[in-house]
């Protein structure tokens, strides 16, 4: 139940943070007006980059990172078997590594020199490791379908979503990092929607756990 409740909180907080940051930035004329997930007129980073929005954005996203670290720890302790190197060990390490890069990205958000690197490379490492760790976790759940604590339907949905996200990420990664003119809006659309998929993956973990 701790993993179930934690997953739901992790699903909600980043979505609230990003949307509210965009609304505040819009009211302060820091970003253009549109539906970013459809129009891609601005990036998630730009929505939370400028003062005073960046204070709110960083605090809640740092809090989310801490909760996600706890999420990985709770899953690890639930599935681990003492003295045996299991898939959950790798999942735990990859998941925590993704959070390190998320924190680095947040620390340097808006800083001219280091931010350029973490905007282009660091955030992609976070996303890649996050997707891989969720795929590994989905496999762990799938290997334990006999556990009556789990809803098998959502275990399979989580596995399918994780495979889809990794495949989609591999296909789109070259486009996201290459210097191509006139596709900034497309990159932003991909970023907003991929962020939503990452959050839905946490929602699926919430739905996996039965109430009883």
Secondary structure, 3 states (H helix, E strand, C coil): CHHHHHHHHHHHHHHHHHHHHHHHHHHCCCCCCCCHHHHCCCCHHHHCCCCCHHHHHHHHHHHHHHHHHHHHHHHHHHHCCCCCCCHHHHHHHHHHHHHHHHHHHHHCCCCHHHHHHHHHHHHHHHHHHHHHHHHHHHHHHHCCCCCCCECHHHHHHHHHHHHHHHHHHHHHHHHHHCCCCCCHHHHHHHHHHHHHHHHHHHHHHHHHECCC
